Amino acid sequence: MSERIYLAVDLGAESGRVIAGRLKSGRVQLEEVHRFPNGPVEVAGTRRWDVLRLWSEILDGLTKAADQFGEQIVSVGVDTWGVDYVLLSAKDEMLGQAYHYRDGRTNGVMEQSFSRVPREEIFAQTGLQFMPFNTLFQLVSMQLSDPDLLAAADRFLMMPDFFHWLLSGSRVVEFTNATTTQMLHATDRRWAVDLLRRFNLPPHIMPEVVQPGTKLAAIRGEVAAKTGLSRIAVVAPATHDTGSAVVAVPTKRTGSANWAYISSGTWSLIGVEVQEAILTPEALAQNVTNEGGVDGTYRLLKNVMGLWLVQECRRSFERQGRTYEYAKLTALAAEAEPFRSLINPDEARFLSPDDMVEAIRESCKSNNQPIPKTDGQFIRCALESLALRYRQILEGIESLTGESIEVIHVVGGGSRNDLLNQFTANACGRPVIAGPTEATALGNVLVQARAAGDIGDLAAIREVVRTSSELMTFEPAETEAWNDAFARIR
């Protein structure tokens, strides 16, 4: 088969990229075409996304791809983080500047919402982990503070769907990202219209929900003219970045829940792949989430604060005049005393602190832990605490599925952190297989390839990932010391 090129637009919390996936003879190779920064923009005391700058960068990336690959390009698809959205008017005008999920306008809104619709009822319909920035609570906040803007809306689009609209004119929402809103019914797999009405939110703005792999349309003529692309297809991958990452987990156990994944990056998303959402009282008590996957699967998982802890510590050190590469921070952590200080990574104080180092100090002090003194101690505290939190979540998930987890796959940028991978194997008492690093982009391009008929089912996609990736295995060690630490943190 001749080489076929699929373009993944992969937008993360810190950077965005246009990546070419080169598929030939059952192997896929990724090539970064364009990279650009991303992050919140401070606007009059609020945090927003600069979506128009992101669109300009995407066009630059597509132009470079057209110059490099020309007629070999088959399609393009966008993935991003979850929960955030853009509103369009009936004349396709953007309404306002898109909010960043860490904006403070949702503070307290989730708790207030439970007085209108009890927590148990929301979970029974949507099956989603309760987090203050879920789209439901973002829209409730808008309905309370800016109802005129919401009333002017004609269409709600999740962030990747907004870029698909810019690319092709499609006004639909893809399933995997729709499930992050806490507004999609987990068994009907349609918008939870009754729930929306009880919160006085307008159901008519919610678009059709399509499955990953849906061919949306050809790119707009003006986009083709500007970039030099032909009228290639715009295909919805699993548009939630974790949904795409899980597609590219190199497991041989598709169809079973006896393996787990950790999509490791700014957030750690840890869970298993199941065929139906789990909506039991036990699932509610654990505050797990049921997010959509490819082929109608669900990702039963929990969000953990992740390497955000390390990223923000690094920024704190920089403000104090100490600049480190991530590899150096990991080396300092490896040299630090084990289990000196432990925290719960999911404490609310870590979500959006002014200073992460100070937040860790305060947490340690309030929980009678020794306060870290060196930069290495802060990073070791974060990494050990993450690994122990993973174990706690895995044990809870096993109790929900009734299946023992035999192996953990770590994918995403965090899979390059060998120290955290080893800590995870030690804490969880299970082998950890690390890689691929570029799982999200791989999942994106391979779902596009399947839509074009160039690859088979989900198991076949994962076979291509295994064939195309370098993987590392970490075996458990020092289990007694980690068991003691786990008992302590519990």
C-alpha positions in Angstrom: 0.0 0.0 0.0 1.3 3.5 -0.8 1.8 5.9 2.1 -1.3 7.7 3.3 -1.1 10.8 5.5 -3.6 11.8 8.2 -3.3 15.1 10.0 -4.0 15.3 13.8 -4.6 18.7 15.3 -3.8 17.9 19.0 -4.5 20.8 21.4 -3.3 20.4 25.0 -3.4 22.7 28.0 0.2 23.9 27.4 0.8 23.5 23.7 -0.9 22.6 20.4 0.5 20.7 17.4 -0.3 19.7 13.9 1.0 16.2 13.4 1.2 14.1 10.3 0.5 10.3 10.7 2.2 8.4 8.0 0.5 5.0 7.5 2.1 2.3 5.4 2.3 -1.5 5.5 0.7 -1.8 9.0 2.9 0.7 10.7 2.4 4.3 11.6 5.0 7.0 12.0 4.2 10.5 13.5 5.9 13.6 12.3 5.4 16.9 14.0 4.7 19.6 11.4 3.9 22.6 13.6 4.0 23.3 17.3 2.7 26.4 19.2 2.1 27.4 22.8 -1.3 27.4 24.5 -2.5 28.4 27.9 -5.0 30.7 29.7 -5.2 34.4 28.9 -6.0 36.7 31.8 -8.9 39.0 30.7 -10.3 41.5 33.2 -9.9 39.1 36.1 -11.1 36.0 34.2 -9.3 33.2 32.5 -10.0 32.6 28.8 -8.8 30.6 25.8 -7.5 32.6 22.8 -9.3 30.4 20.3 -8.7 32.8 17.4 -5.0 32.6 17.8 -5.2 28.8 18.1 -7.1 28.8 14.8 -4.4 31.0 13.2 -1.8 28.5 14.4 -3.8 25.6 13.1 -4.0 27.2 9.6 -0.2 27.7 9.7 0.3 24.1 10.5 -2.1 22.9 7.8 -0.2 25.1 5.3 3.1 23.5 6.2 1.5 20.1 5.9 0.2 20.9 2.5 3.6 22.0 1.4 5.2 18.9 2.7 2.8 16.1 1.8 0.4 17.5 -0.9 -2.0 15.0 -2.4 -1.0 12.2 0.0 -3.1 13.8 2.8 -6.4 12.0 3.3 -8.1 13.8 6.1 -7.7 16.0 9.3 -9.3 15.7 12.7 -9.0 17.7 16.0 -8.7 16.6 19.6 -8.6 18.7 22.7 -9.2 18.6 26.5 -12.7 18.2 27.7 -15.5 20.4 29.3 -14.8 23.8 27.6 -17.0 25.1 24.8 -17.9 27.9 22.4 -21.3 29.4 21.8 -22.5 30.5 18.4 -25.4 32.8 17.4 -27.9 31.9 14.8 -25.7 33.8 12.3 -22.6 31.9 13.4 -21.1 34.7 15.4 -19.0 33.7 18.4 -20.7 34.8 21.6 -18.0 36.0 24.1 -14.5 34.7 24.5 -14.3 31.0 25.5 -13.7 30.4 29.2 -10.8 28.4 30.6 -11.9 25.5 32.9 -9.7 26.9 35.7 -11.6 30.2 35.7 -13.0 31.0 39.1 -16.6 31.8 38.1 -17.7 28.2 38.9 -16.5 28.4 42.5 -19.3 27.1 44.7 -21.7 26.6 41.7 -21.6 22.8 41.9 -22.6 22.7 45.5 -25.4 25.3 44.9 -26.6 23.1 42.0 -27.3 20.1 44.3 -30.1 22.1 46.0 -31.9 22.2 42.6 -31.1 18.6 41.4 -29.6 16.2 44.0 -26.2 14.8 43.3 -27.6 11.3 43.1 -30.0 12.2 40.3 -27.3 13.9 38.3 -25.0 10.9 38.5 -27.8 8.4 37.7 -28.4 10.3 34.4 -24.8 11.3 33.4 -22.5 8.9 35.3 -19.8 11.7 35.5 -17.3 12.5 38.2 -18.3 15.6 40.0 -15.7 18.4 39.3 -16.5 22.1 39.7 -15.5 22.9 36.2 -17.7 20.4 34.4 -19.6 22.0 31.5 -22.9 21.7 33.3 -21.7 23.9 36.1 -20.0 26.3 33.7 -23.4 26.8 31.9 -25.3 27.1 35.2 -22.8 29.8 36.2 -23.4 31.6 32.9 -27.2 31.2 33.4 -26.9 32.9 36.8 -24.4 35.7 35.9 -25.0 36.3 32.2 -28.3 35.0 31.1 -28.6 37.3 28.1 -25.5 35.8 26.5 -26.8 32.3 27.0 -30.2 33.3 25.6 -28.6 34.6 22.4 -26.9 31.2 21.8 -28.1 29.1 18.9 -25.5 26.4 19.0 -23.2 24.9 21.7 -20.0 23.4 20.5 -17.3 21.7 22.5 -13.8 23.0 21.8 -12.7 20.4 19.2 -16.1 20.7 17.5 -15.7 24.4 17.2 -12.5 23.9 15.3 -14.2 21.3 13.1 -16.8 23.9 12.4 -14.1 26.4 11.4 -12.6 23.7 9.2 -15.7 22.3 7.5 -18.9 24.1 8.7 -20.2 21.1 10.6 -22.2 21.9 13.7 -22.2 18.7 15.6 -20.6 17.4 18.9 -18.6 14.2 19.0 -19.5 11.5 21.6 -16.3 11.2 23.7 -16.1 14.9 24.4 -19.9 15.2 24.9 -19.7 12.8 27.7 -17.3 15.1 29.6 -20.1 17.8 29.9 -22.2 16.1 32.6 -25.1 16.8 30.3 -25.2 13.6 28.2 -27.4 10.7 29.3 -25.1 7.7 30.0 -27.5 5.0 28.9 -29.6 6.8 26.3 -26.4 8.4 24.9 -28.4 11.5 24.1 -28.5 14.9 25.7 -30.2 14.7 29.2 -32.9 17.1 28.2 -34.9 16.9 31.4 -31.8 17.6 33.4 -31.0 20.7 31.3 -34.6 22.0 31.7 -34.4 21.6 35.5 -31.3 23.8 35.5 -33.1 26.3 33.1 -30.6 25.6 30.4 -31.7 25.7 26.7 -31.8 22.2 25.2 -32.3 23.6 21.7 -28.7 24.7 21.5 -27.4 21.2 21.9 -26.3 19.7 18.6 -26.4 16.2 17.1 -24.0 13.8 18.8 -21.8 11.8 16.4 -19.5 8.8 17.0 -15.7 8.9 16.6 -14.8 8.2 13.0 -17.7 10.2 11.5 -16.8 11.9 8.3 -18.1 15.4 8.9 -17.6 17.2 5.5 -14.8 18.4 3.2 -12.8 21.3 4.4 -14.2 24.7 3.5 -13.1 26.0 0.1 -11.6 29.1 1.7 -9.5 26.9 4.1 -8.3 24.8 1.1 -7.4 28.0 -0.8 -5.5 29.5 2.2 -3.6 26.4 3.1 -3.0 24.8 -0.2 -4.8 21.6 0.8 -7.1 19.8 -1.5 -10.7 19.4 -0.3 -9.7 16.7 2.1 -12.2 15.2 4.6 -12.7 16.5 8.1 -13.1 13.4 10.3 -14.1 13.5 14.0 -11.6 11.3 15.9 -12.2 10.6 19.5 -12.1 14.3 20.1 -11.5 14.1 23.8 -7.7 13.8 24.0 -7.9 11.0 26.6 -10.4 9.2 24.4 -7.9 9.2 21.6 -5.1 8.2 24.0 -7.0 5.2 25.1 -7.5 4.1 21.5 -3.7 3.9 21.3 -3.1 1.9 24.4 -1.1 -1.1 23.1 -3.0 -3.7 24.9 -3.7 -7.2 23.6 -6.7 -7.4 25.9 -9.3 -5.4 24.1 -12.8 -6.3 25.3 -11.6 -7.1 28.9 -11.4 -4.9 32.0 -8.4 -6.7 33.5 -6.0 -4.0 32.3 -5.8 -0.4 33.2 -4.5 2.7 31.6 -3.1 6.0 32.9 -3.1 8.8 30.4 -0.4 10.8 32.1 0.1 14.5 31.5 -1.1 17.7 33.1 -3.9 15.5 34.4 -3.6 11.8 35.1 -6.7 9.9 33.9 -6.7 6.4 35.3 -9.2 3.8 34.5 -10.4 0.8 32.5 -12.4 0.2 29.3 -15.9 -1.2 29.8 -18.9 -1.9 27.5 -21.5 0.0 29.5 -21.5 2.9 32.0 -21.4 1.8 35.7 -24.0 3.9 37.6 -24.2 2.1 40.9 -24.3 3.8 44.3 -20.7 2.5 44.8 -19.6 4.3 41.6 -21.2 7.5 42.9 -19.5 7.1 46.3 -16.1 6.7 44.6 -16.9 9.7 42.4 -15.7 7.9 39.3 -16.6 9.0 35.8 -18.0 7.2 32.7 -16.6 8.9 29.6 -17.3 7.8 26.1 -14.8 5.7 24.0 -14.5 4.3 20.6 -17.0 1.7 19.4 -19.6 2.6 22.0 -17.3 1.7 24.9 -17.0 3.7 28.1 -13.9 4.8 29.9 -14.5 4.1 33.6 -12.0 6.4 35.2 -11.0 9.0 37.6 -9.3 12.3 37.1 -6.2 12.9 39.3 -4.3 16.2 39.5 -1.4 14.7 37.6 1.9 16.3 36.6 0.2 19.7 37.0 1.8 19.4 40.5 5.3 19.2 39.0 4.6 21.8 36.3 3.5 24.3 38.9 6.3 23.6 41.3 8.7 24.2 38.4 7.1 27.6 37.7 7.4 28.4 41.4 11.1 27.6 41.4 11.5 29.7 38.3 9.9 32.7 40.0 12.5 32.3 42.7 15.4 32.3 40.2 15.9 28.5 39.9 15.3 27.2 36.4 15.2 23.4 35.8 14.6 21.1 32.9 12.1 18.4 33.8 14.8 15.7 33.7 16.8 17.6 36.3 13.8 17.9 38.6 13.2 14.1 38.3 16.9 13.5 39.1 16.6 15.7 42.2 13.5 13.8 43.3 15.3 10.4 42.8 18.0 11.6 45.3 15.6 12.8 47.9 14.5 10.9 51.0 11.7 8.4 50.3 8.2 8.9 51.9 9.3 12.0 53.8 6.1 14.0 52.9 2.9 12.7 51.4 -0.2 14.6 50.2 -3.6 13.9 48.6 -3.0 15.2 45.0 -6.7 15.9 44.6 -7.1 18.4 47.4 -9.0 21.4 46.1 -6.1 23.7 47.1 -4.0 22.2 44.2 -6.5 22.9 41.4 -5.4 26.5 40.7 -3.1 27.8 43.4 -1.2 31.1 43.2 1.9 29.1 44.2 2.1 25.3 44.1 5.1 25.1 46.5 3.2 27.1 49.1 0.1 25.0 48.6 2.1 21.8 49.2 3.6 23.4 52.3 0.2 24.3 53.6 -1.1 20.8 52.9 1.8 19.1 54.7 1.4 21.4 57.7 -2.4 20.8 58.0 -1.9 17.0 57.7 1.0 16.8 60.2 3.5 15.9 57.5 7.1 17.1 57.4 7.2 20.2 55.2 9.6 19.7 52.2 12.7 21.9 52.3 14.5 21.2 49.1 13.3 21.3 45.5 13.9 17.6 45.1 11.8 16.9 48.2 8.8 18.8 46.7 9.0 16.9 43.5 9.4 13.5 45.2 6.4 14.3 47.4 4.4 15.0 44.3 5.5 11.8 42.4 5.2 9.4 45.4 1.7 10.9 46.3 0.5 10.4 42.7 1.6 6.8 42.6 -0.1 6.0 45.9 -3.3 7.8 44.7 -3.2 5.6 41.5 -3.2 2.5 43.7 -6.2 3.8 45.7 -8.2 4.4 42.6 -7.3 1.1 41.0 -8.5 -0.8 44.0 -11.8 1.1 43.9 -12.3 0.4 40.2 -11.6 -3.3 40.7 -14.4 -3.4 43.3 -16.8 -1.8 40.7 -15.9 -4.1 37.8 -15.3 -7.3 39.7 -12.1 -7.9 37.6 -8.6 -7.9 38.9 -6.3 -5.5 37.0 -3.2 -7.4 35.9 -1.2 -4.7 34.1 -1.1 -0.9 33.9 -0.4 0.9 30.6 0.9 4.4 31.0 0.6 6.6 27.8 1.1 10.2 27.0 3.8 12.6 27.9 4.1 11.4 31.5 5.1 8.0 30.2 8.6 9.4 29.7 9.0 9.9 33.5 10.8 6.7 34.4 10.8 7.6 38.1 7.0 8.0 38.2 6.5 4.8 36.2 8.7 2.8 38.6 6.9 4.4 41.6 3.6 3.4 40.0 4.7 -0.2 39.6 5.9 -0.2 43.2 2.9 1.3 44.7 0.3 -0.7 42.7 2.2 -4.0 42.8 1.7 -4.6 39.1 3.9 -4.3 36.0 3.7 -1.0 34.2 4.1 -0.8 30.4 5.1 2.7 29.4 4.4 4.1 26.0 3.6 5.4 23.5 4.3 9.0 24.4 2.2 10.3 21.5 -0.8 8.2 22.3 -3.3 11.0 21.7 -2.0 11.8 18.2 -1.8 8.1 17.3 -5.3 7.5 18.4 -6.5 10.5 16.4 -4.8 9.5 13.1 -5.7 5.8 13.4 -9.4 6.5 13.9 -9.2 8.7 10.8 -7.4 5.8 9.0 -10.2 3.4 10.0 -12.8 5.9 8.7 -11.0 5.8 5.3 -11.0 2.0 5.3 -7.3 1.7 5.7 -7.4 -0.2 9.0 -9.8 -2.6 10.8 -11.4 -2.6 14.3 -10.1 -1.3 17.6 -8.0 -4.4 18.2 -6.4 -3.9 14.8 -5.6 -0.3 15.6 -3.9 -1.4 18.8 -1.9 -4.0 16.9 -0.6 -1.1 14.7 0.3 0.8 17.8 2.3 -2.1 19.3 4.1 -2.7 16.0 5.0 1.0 15.7 6.0 1.9 19.2 8.9 1.4 21.6 7.6 0.2 25.0 9.3 -0.1 28.4 8.2 -2.4 31.2 8.7 -1.6 34.9 8.3 -4.4 37.4 7.2 -3.8 41.0 10.0 -3.4 43.7 10.3 -2.4 47.3 6.7 -3.4 47.8 6.9 -3.6 51.6 8.0 0.0 52.0 5.3 1.1 49.5 2.6 -0.9 51.4 3.6 0.9 54.6 3.4 4.3 52.8 -0.1 3.3 51.4 -1.4 2.5 54.8 -0.1 5.8 56.1 -1.7 7.9 53.4 -5.0 6.2 53.7 
